[in-house]
Amino acid sequence: MSRLPMWGAALLALAAASAAAQPDTLRAAVTGDMPSLMTLYRALHAAPELSGAEVKTAAVMAEEAKKAGFAVTTGVGGHGVVAVLKNGAGPTVLLRTDMDALPVAEQTGLPFSSKVVATGPDGQQTAVMHACGHDTHMASWVGAARRLAALKDQWSGTLVMIAQPAEETNAGATAMLKDGLFTRFPKPDYVIAFHDSASLPAGVIGTTAGPALAAVDSVDILVKGVGGHGAAPATTKDPIVLAARIVTSLQTLASREIDPQDPVVVTVGSIHGGTKHNIIPDEVKLQLTVRSYSAETRDKLLDGIRRIARGEAIASGMPEDRMPVVTPFGTYADPTINDAPLTATIHEAFTRRFGKERVVQAKPVMVSEDFAQYRLADPAHIQSLIFWVGGVPQAKWDAAGGDAARLPSLHSSGWAPDAEKVIATAAEAMTTAAVTMLGKR
């Protein structure tokens, strides 16, 4: 558990009390902002940009922050935007939004659906959609910026608001840090973000103390064989059969080798081999995603993948010079850890503001985020929290009986959150979180 930087638990309790004492003019002000925030959301939704190409989106975020009274710097770590508002002595709080969209063809049927087609990093044309809700994140971030600028009499310290590029490729946070985010600008004591959720009804907030999102590795396996005629398999070493055995055996890593209380995922997401019905190929290619919460478990999984691939090849009679080649690409994203003291303080502040029925303790999930990088830059002095804001329209939630598996997920072409509830809730929640940590002492 990280220690509280400088300020101490007693001061945090006082800050939380200050946030609780706010008159509910905050909600009224957010409600008053909603028409313009929804206009902004629809414009962002209709004009998504891929990771690393957020040129117009970043310009919009920069302009909104300037209008709210922040000192704004653009082009940080690519198209990143950094907005700073200094307001006397006190801690520094960083609030993040992400900006990028996904190569997905939208199927929501919304009247402002994306029709954008762009060139992807592979040089191919692709449809583009905000299928992860980053458009709601950005509108909420603007709403929070406006409110925090208007509430300067209620907090003291420094507010840093960043609009981050390339979250979907887990590259944007690292790029901004390498470009001096914590040296060119005030270094935060607390970093806070939210993500819309396809597993909670719209307007419900979820927090998770400790591990919240998983680390993820990408692994390739080249399964070698000896090709030949499909009618004469005895003259070959069939890599397709071997690949199938490897895929099946990999499932025992989670079911038999890792503690059942230690969540892991090993998924073979791609398998390619062969060209024709009656040809046994020379090789098969597998692509894996591997997810875990600790370095020890990660190492066990990667070692297990190598051992299983080699062991199955030996069992198949494959010669030494035809052993599978296992290529891990390193940690694609580190686990996202929510510091318990900060999480408890913000959870309590949310509960006072929104009521117990709208604030729940959410389970950790196996998806990944690069938000972890901000905390990892100095874990002894920076506390971190990413929380969820439910986006499932209430009617759809009720029709599904609260079973998220029956509903469109994040990254789905059909993901259409109740944007108005997400944005109103998140703008109020982000403002509450910042004032709680910056409240005058």
Backbone torsions as a table, in degrees:
resi	resn	phi	psi	omega
1	MET	NA	128.1	179.4
2	SER	-71.9	147.2	176.0
3	ARG	-79.6	159.0	178.8
4	LEU	-77.8	124.8	-177.7
5	PRO	-66.9	108.5	167.2
6	MET	72.0	-39.7	-160.6
7	TRP	-88.6	-34.0	174.7
8	GLY	87.4	155.4	-175.9
9	ALA	-62.9	-36.5	-178.1
10	ALA	-63.9	-41.1	178.9
11	LEU	-67.9	-34.5	177.3
12	LEU	-64.6	-39.7	178.3
13	ALA	-63.1	-39.5	178.0
14	LEU	-65.6	-39.2	178.0
15	ALA	-63.7	-42.0	179.2
16	ALA	-62.4	-41.0	178.4
17	ALA	-63.1	-36.9	177.8
18	SER	-62.4	-42.8	178.9
19	ALA	-62.9	-40.3	-178.3
20	ALA	-64.9	-28.2	-176.4
21	ALA	-79.7	-4.7	-179.6
22	GLN	-60.1	134.0	171.8
23	PRO	-65.3	156.6	-175.0
24	ASP	-80.9	28.0	169.8
25	THR	-67.1	-21.0	177.7
26	LEU	-60.3	-49.4	-178.9
27	ARG	-63.6	-39.7	179.3
28	ALA	-63.8	-39.0	-179.6
29	ALA	-68.6	-41.2	177.0
30	VAL	-62.5	-42.0	177.9
31	THR	-59.8	-39.8	178.2
32	GLY	-66.3	-28.8	179.0
33	ASP	-78.7	-18.6	-168.1
34	MET	-58.5	-40.1	178.6
35	PRO	-56.6	-44.6	-179.6
36	SER	-73.1	-34.5	178.0
37	LEU	-67.0	-36.9	177.8
38	MET	-69.8	-35.2	174.9
39	THR	-62.9	-42.8	177.3
40	LEU	-62.5	-46.5	179.6
41	TYR	-56.9	-47.3	-178.3
42	ARG	-63.3	-38.9	178.9
43	ALA	-65.6	-42.7	178.2
44	LEU	-65.7	-40.5	-179.5
45	HIS	-62.9	-39.0	-176.6
46	ALA	-77.9	-12.8	-175.5
47	ALA	-131.5	57.4	-177.3
48	PRO	-72.1	154.2	177.0
49	GLU	-130.6	142.5	-177.7
50	LEU	-70.5	165.2	179.3
51	SER	-55.4	128.3	-179.8
52	GLY	84.2	-2.1	-178.9
53	ALA	-122.9	26.6	-171.3
54	GLU	-83.0	49.2	-173.3
55	VAL	-65.9	-57.6	-177.2
56	LYS	-69.9	-37.5	179.3
57	THR	-61.8	-45.5	179.6
58	ALA	-62.2	-37.8	178.6
59	ALA	-63.1	-39.4	177.7
60	VAL	-64.1	-46.1	-179.5
61	MET	-63.2	-41.8	179.7
62	ALA	-62.5	-43.7	-179.0
63	GLU	-64.8	-40.8	179.1
64	GLU	-64.3	-41.0	179.5
65	ALA	-66.5	-38.9	177.1
66	LYS	-61.9	-43.9	-179.8
67	LYS	-63.5	-28.6	179.3
68	ALA	-80.2	-8.8	176.0
69	GLY	104.9	13.4	-179.8
70	PHE	-89.1	152.8	168.8
71	ALA	-83.6	122.0	-167.2
72	VAL	-117.5	135.5	173.2
73	THR	-122.9	133.6	-179.8
74	THR	-111.3	170.1	176.0
75	GLY	71.2	28.8	179.5
76	VAL	-90.9	117.2	-179.2
77	GLY	63.4	40.8	-174.9
78	GLY	105.6	-114.7	-179.4
79	HIS	-104.7	21.5	-178.8
80	GLY	-67.3	146.9	178.6
81	VAL	-117.7	132.3	176.2
82	VAL	-121.4	122.3	-179.8
83	ALA	-119.4	126.5	-174.1
84	VAL	-121.0	135.3	175.3
85	LEU	-132.3	110.0	179.8
86	LYS	-94.5	136.5	-175.0
87	ASN	-146.0	57.9	175.9
88	GLY	87.6	-169.6	-177.8
89	ALA	-75.2	151.2	178.5
90	GLY	143.7	-177.9	-179.4
91	PRO	-71.1	174.5	176.3
92	THR	-116.0	128.7	178.7
93	VAL	-116.6	132.1	176.1
94	LEU	-109.2	128.4	175.0
95	LEU	-113.6	127.8	-176.7
96	ARG	-112.7	142.5	161.7
97	THR	-123.5	153.9	172.7
98	ASP	-104.7	159.9	-169.9
99	MET	-123.8	-19.4	-167.3
100	ASP	-83.5	159.2	179.0
101	ALA	-114.0	-175.7	-172.9
102	LEU	-119.0	155.4	175.8
103	PRO	-79.4	72.5	-176.3
104	VAL	-132.0	138.4	175.8
105	ALA	-86.8	117.3	-173.1
106	GLU	-66.6	136.4	178.7
107	GLN	-131.2	28.7	-175.9
108	THR	-79.9	-25.9	-175.1
109	GLY	78.8	6.8	178.1
110	LEU	-64.1	145.4	-179.7
111	PRO	-65.1	-19.4	178.7
112	PHE	-110.4	29.0	179.1
113	SER	-55.2	150.5	177.6
114	SER	-72.0	133.7	172.6
115	LYS	-114.7	12.3	-173.1
116	VAL	-71.0	136.6	170.7
117	VAL	-125.0	131.4	-176.2
118	ALA	-136.8	168.1	176.5
119	THR	-90.2	121.6	-179.8
120	GLY	-79.1	175.2	-179.0
121	PRO	-63.5	-19.6	177.7
122	ASP	-86.5	3.0	179.9
123	GLY	84.6	-0.1	-179.0
124	GLN	-93.7	149.6	176.1
125	GLN	-75.7	138.7	-179.2
126	THR	-146.1	146.9	170.3
127	ALA	-69.9	154.2	-176.0
128	VAL	-131.0	138.1	-177.5
129	MET	-148.9	147.0	170.0
130	HIS	-81.2	71.8	-176.3
131	ALA	-85.0	1.0	179.1
132	CYS	-116.5	2.8	174.8
133	GLY	82.8	14.9	-180.0
134	HIS	-64.4	-21.9	175.5
135	ASP	-66.1	-37.6	174.9
136	THR	-68.8	-35.0	178.1
137	HIS	-61.1	-46.3	-177.0
138	MET	-66.0	-41.8	178.4
139	ALA	-64.0	-38.7	177.9
140	SER	-65.9	-40.0	178.6
141	TRP	-61.1	-42.9	176.9
142	VAL	-63.9	-43.1	178.1
143	GLY	-59.9	-43.1	179.0
144	ALA	-66.3	-39.5	178.8
145	ALA	-60.5	-43.7	179.1
146	ARG	-62.0	-46.1	-176.1
147	ARG	-68.1	-41.7	-178.7
148	LEU	-66.9	-35.0	175.2
149	ALA	-65.7	-35.9	-179.5
150	ALA	-76.9	-18.6	-175.7
151	LEU	-105.8	27.7	-175.9
152	LYS	-61.4	-20.7	178.0
153	ASP	-75.1	-8.7	-177.3
154	GLN	-105.5	-2.9	-179.7
155	TRP	-144.2	161.2	-179.3
156	SER	-142.7	132.7	-178.2
157	GLY	140.3	-150.6	-177.8
158	THR	-128.0	132.8	178.3
159	LEU	-110.8	125.0	175.9
160	VAL	-117.0	119.2	179.2
161	MET	-115.4	124.5	-176.7
162	ILE	-119.3	141.5	171.4
163	ALA	-109.2	110.4	-169.5
164	GLN	-96.9	134.6	173.2
165	PRO	-83.5	168.3	163.6
166	ALA	52.9	41.5	173.4
167	GLU	-70.7	-37.5	-175.1
168	GLU	-65.3	-22.8	175.5
169	THR	-100.0	7.6	-179.8
170	ASN	53.4	37.1	-177.6
171	ALA	-118.6	-21.5	-169.9
172	GLY	-69.5	-42.0	-178.8
173	ALA	-63.1	-46.5	179.0
174	THR	-61.3	-40.4	179.8
175	ALA	-63.2	-41.9	179.5
176	MET	-67.1	-39.8	178.4
177	LEU	-64.4	-43.1	179.4
178	LYS	-64.7	-25.4	179.6
179	ASP	-90.3	15.4	171.0
180	GLY	92.0	25.0	-178.9
181	LEU	-54.1	-40.3	-176.5
182	PHE	-99.0	4.7	176.4
183	THR	-117.6	-37.9	177.5
184	ARG	-80.0	-20.8	-177.0
185	PHE	-129.6	163.7	-178.6
186	PRO	-56.5	132.1	179.9
187	LYS	-79.3	130.6	-173.4
188	PRO	-80.3	152.2	166.6
189	ASP	-88.0	-29.5	-178.3
190	TYR	-136.1	137.2	174.4
191	VAL	-121.5	131.5	-172.1
192	ILE	-136.4	139.2	175.1
193	ALA	-149.5	169.4	172.3
194	PHE	-135.9	163.7	174.1
195	HIS	-137.1	137.5	174.4
196	ASP	-66.1	153.0	-173.9
197	SER	-124.4	136.7	172.9
198	ALA	-94.7	11.0	-178.8
199	SER	-120.3	9.5	177.7
200	LEU	-135.6	145.5	176.0
201	PRO	-64.4	152.0	-174.8
202	ALA	-55.8	132.2	176.7
203	GLY	89.6	-4.5	176.5
204	VAL	-89.9	135.6	-178.2
205	ILE	-103.8	136.2	176.8
206	GLY	-123.7	133.9	175.2
207	THR	-122.8	152.6	179.5
208	THR	-136.8	121.8	176.2
209	ALA	-88.1	139.1	-179.1
210	GLY	86.8	-151.6	179.2
211	PRO	-57.1	126.6	-176.8
212	ALA	-118.6	-40.3	177.5
213	LEU	-132.4	153.3	-169.0
214	ALA	-88.0	159.8	164.1
215	ALA	-76.1	152.1	179.8
216	VAL	-138.6	135.3	174.1
217	ASP	-119.4	148.2	171.0
218	SER	-107.1	134.0	-177.3
219	VAL	-132.4	133.2	172.7
220	ASP	-107.3	142.0	172.8
221	ILE	-125.3	119.9	172.8
222	LEU	-95.2	109.4	-179.2
223	VAL	-93.3	113.5	-177.2
224	LYS	-92.2	153.9	177.0
225	GLY	-152.4	-166.1	174.3
226	VAL	-127.2	110.8	-172.9
227	GLY	-77.4	169.4	178.3
228	GLY	173.7	-163.0	-177.2
229	HIS	-77.9	136.6	179.9
230	GLY	-64.6	-19.2	178.2
231	ALA	-84.9	-7.5	-178.7
232	ALA	-131.3	60.9	-175.1
233	PRO	-63.1	-23.4	-178.7
234	ALA	-68.5	-16.7	178.3
235	THR	-91.2	4.2	-176.0
236	THR	-123.3	174.2	165.0
237	LYS	-122.5	102.5	-166.5
238	ASP	-77.4	109.5	179.9
239	PRO	-73.2	-20.8	178.7
240	ILE	-69.7	-44.8	176.7
241	VAL	-62.7	-43.3	178.5
242	LEU	-61.9	-43.6	179.1
243	ALA	-61.1	-40.0	179.0
244	ALA	-62.9	-39.6	178.5
245	ARG	-66.8	-39.7	178.0
246	ILE	-62.9	-45.9	-179.8
247	VAL	-58.0	-44.6	-179.3
248	THR	-66.1	-44.7	-177.5
249	SER	-68.0	-30.1	178.8
250	LEU	-59.3	-26.8	-178.3
251	GLN	-66.7	-20.1	179.5
252	THR	-73.9	-15.3	176.6
253	LEU	-59.3	-47.8	-179.7
254	ALA	-75.9	-38.3	-171.6
255	SER	-85.2	-22.3	-173.3
256	ARG	-132.1	-12.9	-173.4
257	GLU	-116.0	-18.6	-180.0
258	ILE	-111.0	141.0	177.2
259	ASP	-48.9	126.9	-178.7
260	PRO	-57.2	-21.2	179.3
261	GLN	-89.3	2.0	177.8
262	ASP	-107.9	101.3	-173.7
263	PRO	-64.3	131.3	174.8
264	VAL	-142.6	158.0	173.9
265	VAL	-137.7	131.2	169.6
266	VAL	-126.6	107.3	-176.6
267	THR	-119.4	128.0	170.7
268	VAL	-89.6	106.0	-174.4
269	GLY	-93.0	-13.4	-178.1
270	SER	-149.0	135.1	174.3
271	ILE	-140.1	123.3	-176.7
272	HIS	-134.7	128.7	177.0
273	GLY	-172.2	144.0	175.3
274	GLY	89.6	160.7	-178.1
275	THR	-132.9	-18.1	-172.3
276	LYS	-155.6	157.8	-176.6
277	HIS	-53.9	-41.8	-169.0
278	ASN	-109.9	26.0	177.4
279	ILE	-122.4	125.6	170.7
280	ILE	-87.3	121.4	-172.7
281	PRO	-79.2	171.1	176.8
282	ASP	-83.9	-19.6	-177.1
283	GLU	-158.5	159.3	175.1
284	VAL	-133.5	141.5	-180.0
285	LYS	-112.9	129.9	176.1
286	LEU	-114.7	143.8	173.5
287	GLN	-125.9	129.7	-173.5
288	LEU	-120.7	150.2	163.9
289	THR	-115.2	133.5	-174.3
290	VAL	-126.6	124.1	-173.3
291	ARG	-128.6	140.0	-175.8
292	SER	-159.0	176.6	-179.4
293	TYR	-115.7	-9.8	-177.3
294	SER	-137.3	156.2	179.2
295	ALA	-64.8	-37.5	-180.0
296	GLU	-62.7	-46.5	179.6
297	THR	-66.5	-39.8	177.6
298	ARG	-56.9	-46.6	-179.7
299	ASP	-62.6	-40.3	178.2
300	LYS	-61.1	-41.7	-179.3
301	LEU	-66.1	-46.8	-178.4
302	LEU	-65.9	-39.8	176.3
303	ASP	-64.6	-39.3	179.8
304	GLY	-65.1	-37.3	178.2
305	ILE	-62.6	-44.6	178.8
306	ARG	-62.6	-45.0	-177.6
307	ARG	-64.4	-43.8	-179.3
308	ILE	-66.1	-43.0	-179.8
309	ALA	-61.2	-45.5	-179.9
310	ARG	-68.3	-43.0	-178.1
311	GLY	-62.5	-42.2	178.8
312	GLU	-66.8	-35.1	178.0
313	ALA	-66.2	-41.3	177.3
314	ILE	-63.0	-43.8	179.0
315	ALA	-62.3	-26.9	179.1
316	SER	-84.6	-2.4	-179.6
317	GLY	79.5	23.1	-179.0
318	MET	-75.6	133.4	178.7
319	PRO	-67.4	160.9	-174.6
320	GLU	-58.0	-35.8	-178.4
321	ASP	-77.8	0.9	177.5
322	ARG	-118.8	22.8	177.5
323	MET	-66.0	147.4	178.0
324	PRO	-60.0	148.0	177.0
325	VAL	-106.7	115.0	-179.2
326	VAL	-101.5	122.2	-176.0
327	THR	-123.8	98.2	171.6
328	PRO	-77.0	144.4	-178.9
329	PHE	-102.1	18.5	-179.4
330	GLY	80.8	172.8	-177.9
331	THR	-69.5	115.8	-179.8
332	TYR	-75.4	-32.3	174.7
333	ALA	-154.1	140.2	176.7
334	ASP	-82.3	159.8	177.3
335	PRO	-65.1	142.1	177.8
336	THR	-92.2	119.1	-177.5
337	ILE	-110.2	126.0	172.9
338	ASN	-93.0	118.8	-179.6
339	ASP	-64.9	130.9	-173.0
340	ALA	-60.8	-44.6	-179.4
341	PRO	-61.3	-45.6	179.4
342	LEU	-65.2	-43.4	-179.2
343	THR	-60.6	-44.2	-179.2
344	ALA	-63.4	-42.0	-179.5
345	THR	-64.2	-45.4	-178.6
346	ILE	-72.1	-37.5	177.5
347	HIS	-59.3	-42.7	179.5
348	GLU	-65.2	-42.1	179.2
349	ALA	-64.1	-40.7	177.3
350	PHE	-63.5	-41.5	-178.4
351	THR	-63.0	-41.6	178.1
352	ARG	-64.4	-38.3	-175.7
353	ARG	-79.5	-42.9	-172.0
354	PHE	-103.1	-15.6	-177.6
355	GLY	93.2	152.4	-175.6
356	LYS	-61.4	-31.3	-176.6
357	GLU	-70.3	-17.3	-178.1
358	ARG	-107.9	0.6	-178.8
359	VAL	-128.1	117.8	-174.9
360	VAL	-127.2	162.5	172.3
361	GLN	-90.1	116.5	-176.3
362	ALA	-92.7	152.6	177.6
363	LYS	-79.0	152.7	171.6
364	PRO	-60.6	153.3	179.4
365	VAL	-125.8	161.9	-175.3
366	MET	-95.5	1.9	172.7
367	VAL	-74.0	167.2	-174.8
368	SER	-122.8	164.8	-178.0
369	GLU	-150.3	149.7	173.1
370	ASP	-94.0	6.1	175.9
371	PHE	-58.1	-26.7	-179.4
372	ALA	-56.7	-27.9	-173.4
373	GLN	-63.3	-29.9	-179.0
374	TYR	-66.3	-43.5	177.1
375	ARG	-67.9	-42.7	-176.5
376	LEU	-66.4	-17.1	177.2
377	ALA	-63.4	-27.8	177.4
378	ASP	-163.1	72.1	-172.9
379	PRO	-64.1	-19.6	178.6
380	ALA	-75.7	-18.5	-174.1
381	HIS	-126.9	-7.1	-179.1
382	ILE	-118.9	126.8	172.9
383	GLN	-102.6	149.6	-169.5
384	SER	-133.6	145.8	173.8
385	LEU	-149.6	127.1	165.4
386	ILE	-119.7	128.8	-178.1
387	PHE	-121.0	168.6	-177.7
388	TRP	-105.6	146.8	168.6
389	VAL	-126.6	117.0	-177.1
390	GLY	-58.4	141.3	-178.9
391	GLY	-123.1	-4.2	-176.0
392	VAL	-71.2	121.3	177.2
393	PRO	-53.4	137.3	-172.3
394	GLN	-57.1	-40.4	-179.3
395	ALA	-62.5	-40.0	178.9
396	LYS	-70.7	-37.0	177.3
397	TRP	-61.5	-45.8	-179.8
398	ASP	-65.5	-41.0	-179.2
399	ALA	-64.6	-31.2	179.2
400	ALA	-87.5	0.5	-179.0
401	GLY	64.5	27.4	-179.4
402	GLY	74.0	13.4	179.8
403	ASP	-93.7	101.5	-176.1
404	ALA	-62.7	-24.0	180.0
405	ALA	-66.5	-17.3	179.1
406	ARG	-93.6	6.5	-174.9
407	LEU	-120.8	158.2	174.9
408	PRO	-59.3	140.1	-179.6
409	SER	-98.1	171.1	168.5
410	LEU	-58.2	144.4	-177.1
411	HIS	77.4	0.5	176.2
412	SER	-80.2	146.3	176.1
413	SER	-65.3	-15.7	-179.4
414	GLY	-103.7	8.6	-178.0
415	TRP	-72.9	112.0	178.5
416	ALA	-133.7	88.9	-178.6
417	PRO	-67.0	161.6	170.3
418	ASP	-73.4	85.4	-169.8
419	ALA	-59.7	-37.4	-177.4
420	GLU	-62.9	-43.1	179.0
421	LYS	-70.2	-39.2	178.3
422	VAL	-61.0	-49.6	-174.8
423	ILE	-67.7	-44.8	179.4
424	ALA	-62.1	-44.7	-179.4
425	THR	-66.5	-46.9	-175.1
426	ALA	-69.1	-38.8	177.8
427	ALA	-61.7	-42.8	178.2
428	GLU	-68.0	-39.9	-178.2
429	ALA	-69.1	-43.2	179.0
430	MET	-64.2	-39.6	176.5
431	THR	-63.1	-45.0	179.2
432	THR	-60.6	-44.6	-179.7
433	ALA	-61.3	-45.0	-178.5
434	ALA	-65.9	-45.4	-179.7
435	VAL	-65.8	-33.9	177.4
436	THR	-60.0	-43.2	-177.9
437	MET	-84.1	-19.2	-178.9
438	LEU	-108.2	-0.8	-173.9
439	GLY	-52.4	141.3	-176.5
440	LYS	-60.9	136.5	-174.3
441	ARG	-107.8	NA	NA
